[in-house]
């Protein structure tokens, strides 16, 4: 199975959320006047906010003297950049060859059902973001997912509710 990257231009509305743009001041000062610094500025912006807010693109354009459409083109071309907020827990489902033949599609379907989100989306409470990826490099554990830095392997569909519950319980402060 080949993983298709969703076109962020069509699949996001680029929400103009209220963010503290002053958080960008140090970053923009660091790269002021440096040619070829757009990607570094965008990486730093994403590190600050967890994604690239629309208002940050405007500020970067104005202060770094970069064309807003060029910035948007870079942000939507490279898969490392996000244009929508992500959840606290990013769940990556491996769809590499080993995971695919061990039924990664079933794991993705179970996660979509458990979280009530589409692949590539974030839950309404911004607790979880679900992503299919080409490879996590854990072929011996196929099928495998990661939840942030935690790795879960040799999964079956019925493992998914237990995994999600432990993160929800963590957020509620229980150890159920």
Secondary structure by P-SEA (a helix, b strand, c coil): cccccccccccccccccccccccaaaaaaaacccccaaaaaaaaaaaacccccaaaaaaaaaaacccaaaaaaaaaacccccccccccbbbbbbccaaaaaacaaaaaaaaaaaaccccccccccccbbbbbccccccccccccccccccccccccccaaaaaaaaaaaaaacccc
